Amino acid sequence: MRGKAEKGQKTIIDIWEPFGDALAGKENLDKVIDEALEAAKELQASKGRASYFGEATKGLHDPGALSSAILLKQIAGVLHG
């Protein structure tokens, strides 16, 4: 398996994991996604190509996390429409 990313490394996992956890409960999925995206924004990338930029990645959205948030919000809309 390539990658082996874990939560906290500023990857799509930082968005997908909280979303998956929230599906089991009755939480507001949009809120969970927004909170996860903002929390990931403050991390320093330690996986993937973004990790080459080190400290410069803090305060910026990871492109994969941002695109995942957009996708998951659409899925949430369909599920809880």
Secondary structure, DSSP 8 states (H G I E B T S, - for coil): ------TTSSSTHHHHHHHHHHHTTT--HHHHHHHHHHHHHTS---SSGGGGGGGGGTTS--HHHHHHHHHHHHHHHHHH-
